[in-house]
């Protein structure tokens, strides 16, 4: 790791011991690395030793960040976890992270990527990029989940092939695979997208390639919205869609599913007075 990737000296021992606890708790390497990155960014920004950070300083730094709600929530979780651990182990007599407010997510509208945009992106993509797009559009995987796909995760079931997805919070789920995609993944010897220095690629690598190919403000996340919407139209089963996406609640899934235009038009036609 370069010096740029290291936290300030005063933080290193505490962060190292905290990360060891997370590993001992059974968290995945991806989750531990995400927490390491988040707390390192915070340590640099707070400009004080971990036992000198008070609630006012923490709120001031946290409030100055121009993050999206999901990013803000992730950093809050990291800070709550780190300072809570310091308090529980006697390294601090208080917990300044208790001052951080609950993160409220604004109501989001479904934003499924149109099929014509996906087809244009597939025509420009190389083989690896095609797989990234298909795993998001046809299987509903997140960027981090795509990065971790391995040939070892393809399994057979009664209906065909499925993929073991390594999701958020180290939770696994099974999603059905189209036959062609299953064959391509199974052909890989290990990770489908190997990292430069071993392991698998970073989620940012996947996100960057997919976003550049889609263009016009579309992203890998919009492909998940497309998958959610298409699956709901085919099944009318919101609970099933929620399970396939790896959501903890159906309420989250509702923000992914866009009602098809033709159903909206039928609803409009049923209430409009004849001219």
N, C-alpha and C positions, 0 to 999 in steps of 0.2 A: 504494500500500500504506500502511495506517495505521501510526502509530508502534507500536501494539500488535503489529503483524505483523512488526516489525523485530527482528533479533537485537541484543544489546548492542553498543555502538560498537566495543569491542575485537575483536569477532569479524567485523565486516562485510566488511572487505577480504578476509580469508581465505575466508570463506564464498562471497563473490562470485566469487573466482578458482576455487574448487573447483567451483562450479556451472557456470562457463564450460567447465571441462574435461569435465564430464558432458555438456553440450550438444554439445561438439566430438566426443565419443565416439559421438554418434548416439542418445543416450537421448531418449525422447519427452518432450514438455513436461509430461505428467502425472507421469512418473517423477521428473523434475527438481524439479517443484513439491513432490512428496511428500518428497524428500530435503531440500529447503529448509525445509519445515515441521518435519521431524523434528530437524534439526540446530539450528534456531532454538529449539525447545522445550528441547533439551539445553543450549544455551548459556545460556539464562535460568536453568535449574535449577542448573547447575554453579557459577555465581557466581564465576567466575575467568576470566582471559584464556585463550585457547586454548593458549598456550605455558606456562601455569602449572598446567594440569590434570594431576594425577598419577593413577596407577592406583587408589590408595585412594579419592580423591575421586570418581572415575568409577564405581567399583563401589558406593560408598555411595549415590550418587544413583540409579544404575540399579536397585539393589536396593530402593529405597524406592518405586518405582513399582508401582502395582497394575494392571498391564496383563495382557491375555490373551496367551497364548504367541505368536500371530501378530504382535501389535503389538510385543511385546518383541523378536521376531526382526527386525522391520523397523527398529527403533531401533538395534539392535546393528549391523545392516548399515550404517546411515548413519554411526554413530560409527567403525566400522572403516574405512569408506571415507574419511572426513574426516581422521582422525588418521593413517591410513596415507599419505594424500597429503601431509600436513604433513611426515612423516618422510622420504618419498621426495624431496621438493623442498628439503630442508635447513632447513625452518622449525622443525623440532624434531629433536633428536638421538635421540629415543626415540619409542615408540608406546604410550601408556597403554592404548589400546583392546585390546591383546593380552591384557590381564588379564581382559577380559570373558569369562564362561563361555559355552560352547555352550548354546543354548536347546533344551531337551528339550520336545517337545510330548506331552502326555498322550494316551493312546489315546482317540479320539473315536468315538462311536456315530452311525450315520446318523440323521438327524432330518428326514425328508421331510415337508413341509407337506401336510396332508390336502386332497383336492380340495374337500371341502365348505367348508373355510376359505377357499380360493382363490375359489370361486364367490361367497361372501358378500362378499369384498373387491372383486371385480369389479363387483358390483351397486352398491356404494357409490362406486366410483372415477369420477373424471372421465376424459376421453379420454386425457390424457397419463399419468395414473396407471395406466389399463388397459394401456397399452403397456409401462410399466415392469414390471408384474406378468407380462405375457405373455412378454416377452423373458427374464425369469428362469425362468418355469415351463415355457415351451415351447421355449426355445432354450438354457437353462442358463447365461446370462450373469451375470457378477459385476456388482456395483454400478457399479464404475468403467467396465466395458465397456458397460453400458447407457447411462451418461452420455455416452459418445463416439459412439453410433450416429448415422450420417448417411445420407441418401438416396444418397450416392455409394458406400456400402458394399454396396448390393444388386446382386448379379450373377446372371446366368443360367447354368445348367449343363444337362446332358442331362436331368436329372430335374425341373427347375423353377427356383426361385429359392433363392439362398443368401446369407448375410450374411458379409462380411469382418469378423471380430471383432479388435479391437485389445486384446490381452491383456497379462498380466504380462510384464515384461522385454522389452517392445516386440515380443513375438512375435505374429504374426497367424495366424489359423486360419479355416477356413470351416465354418459350421454351416448345415444346411438350414433354410429358412424356410417356415412354413405360408403358403399363398397369400394369405389375408386379411391376415396380418401384413406380408407382403412388399409388398402394395399400399399399406398405410397408411404404411410407412416410405418407400417410393419417392415418395409424394405430398409429403413434406416437402422443402422447398428448403434443403438443407444439414442441419445438426444437428437431430435429432429433438427434443432437449431443449436449446434455446439457453440460454446463460448470461445473466445480467442485464447484463453489460458486455462482451458478445462471447464468442466461443468456445462451448463447451458447458457444461452444468450440472456442478456438483460431485457426486462420488459420494455425499457425505453427504446431499445433497438427495434423491437417488434413494432411499437407504437409509431416510431419515426418513419419506418418504411411504409406502413399501411397508410398513414396520414398523407404522406407525400404522393402516394399512388392514387388515392381517392380524390384529393384536391378539394377545392371549393368549400373548405370548412368541415368536411366529413372526416370521421375518425374511426378507429377500431371499435370504440364504444357504440357508435351509430350502427355498426354491423350487428352488435348484440341486440340493439333495439329492433333491427330488421328480423333477426332470428326469433325474438320474443313475439313480435307481431304476426309473423308467418305461422309460427307454431300455434298461437292462440286461434287464428283464423281456421286452421285445420282441425283443431281439437275442441275449441271452446272450453278448455279446462285450464283455468288460471293457476290452480294448485300445481298441476303438472308442469306448466311453464316455469313456475317459481322454483320447482325442484330442479329442472334442467338447467336453469341459470345459476343455481347455487345461492339463492336468496334466503335470508333468514325469515322473511315474512312476505306474505302476499301483497301487503301494502307497497313494498318496494317494487314488486313486479308490475303493479298497476301503472307505474310511471314509465314503463318500457313499452307497453302495448298501445299501439295506435289503432283506432277503429278504422277499417278500410273505408275509402271514400264512397264506395257504392252503398255501404250500409248507412252511412250518414245521409246520402241522397234519398234512400228509401224512407228514412225517418222524416226527412224534410217533406217529401211528397205526401206523406200520410197526414200532415197537419196543415198544409197550405190549402186555402179555399180555392176552388176552381174559378178561373177567370170568367 
